[in-house]
């Protein structure tokens, strides 16, 4: 029945219609009429889209500046004359927009570390010292040596007695080893393999009573060589000590104060002259050693040798580094040296080939 006068009409609310927007969300509209979407053709839509893109750009730019990849003036940190790197890649976001992204980070300038691994070879140590000295940094060289001293530098001195016919053979009877600071890390009396004929007490300081608690030579040798392994060994006329130990130490890891031109020049002595440890100590360290009639002390002699080395360590290592030959280039692979060619039949023995047929 059509509504007439005096009748009330029941009005129901219009259903809500959802209209997709640019961001994919739904905005309810009343009255059943859908609002026109603000697409690219709408000035208001374009303005908001540019605003969102600009916000994402500024956010990413702030992140790059925080990481140091972009300077506050808008220049990429990697785009310098020194690095010559180009940051031209882009980062694609989920909604399809792009923002500048620096893919190549400039490599920092290569610097020489002031320290070396304790396992570094003496050749590497000398070359490292040479580089530091070429940069005019003796202080850094000292710092570098400090890292290595506890495990790399030792000084040794041995006292010998006479054995064999008329005591003319020299055998080890005492050995002392000190570290870079002069602290004693080994000091033992050693029983020679042959009977002692001459104790040489005036020079060695060894007497018969010292042999009562002496250890066998083979045991001492094993202990000492374990200490000297991979070490830079300092000593005076050190070849005599190595001979008594029946041992050969690599030349590049040996620092003989009796053969050092640096020490002789500093003491005002001829470079080719044979100089004693006693004279070097008197001229350069201003101290007296090996005095009296009780003989030498191997501990005192080892400590003195280390003091002399430390006195001229920088210059000594510099000259040693300069005297090292250049490193040979890596050998190129020779195709003719391929061992697989020797599997060909022509290289097999004739009798073996006959037996295999």
C-alpha positions, 0 to 999 in steps of 0.5 A: 500500500502506498504510504498515505496521510497519517502513516509513518514510513520506516527508513532503513540506513543505506548499506555501507559501500567500501571503495578501494583507495590508492593504498589498498585500504577501504574507506566506508561511505554513507548513503550508498554512494561511493566516493570517487577514488583519488587516482593519478588524475586527481591533483590531491592524489598526486600531491599525497603520492609525492608526499609519501615518496618524498618521506620514504626518500628522506627516511632512506637518505637519513639512514645513508647519512647515519651510516656515513655513505652519504654526506649531509650535502647529498654527495655519496661518501664513496664518490671521491677522487681517491676511491673512484667508486660509483654508487649507482645501484638502487633499492627497490621497495615493496610498492615499486618505488626506488630510493638511492642505495650505495652498493660499493663502499670505498675501501679504507686506505691500507695502513701498516698495523703497529703489531704483529702476530706472535707467530710472525716469521723473523723475515716478516718482522724485519720487513715490518720494522723496515716499513715502520722506519720508512714511515719515520716512526721509531716509536711505532717500531718499539711498540711493534717489538713490545708485542713480540718480545715476550715470546720471540726474543731470547738471549743465551750463553753457555759455559763449557768444560774440557773433555777428551785428550788433554781436555781440548774438547769443549762440552756444555756444562751450564746453559742460561737463557733470558727473555727480552727483559733479562729475566732468567727462563732457564739456568741449569748445570749439565753433565757432559757426555765424556768425563771432564778433564779440565773444568776451566773454572777461571773462565767457566766458573764450573767446579766439581760440586756443580756436577753433583746435581747436573742433568744429562746432556741429552735431557738438557739439549731437549729442554733448551732446543724447545725454548729456542724453537722459532725464537730470535736468539741473541748472544755473543759469539753465539756459534760457540754456544750452538756448537756446544748444544750440537745445534744449528739455528737459522741465520736470519733468526740469530743476532750475534753481538760480536758480529754487529757493525752497529755495535762496533761503530757505536763503541768506536771500534773497527768494524772488522775487529774481534771485540769481546762482550766485556769491552762492549759492555764497558764502552756502551753499557758502562758496566764491568762484567767477567771480573774476579777469578771465580769465572764468568756467569752465563746469566750475566753474559746472556743479560748483557748480550740482550742489553746490547741488542736492545741498545741498537735494536731499531738500527740493527733491524733496519739494516737487516731488513734492507739487506734481505733479498726481495721476495721471489715471485710466485712460480707460474704453472708450467703445463709441461711440468704436469705429472699426468703426462708420465702416465702415457705408455711411452714412459712405462718400462718395456718389460712391464708393458710386455707383461701386461699384454 
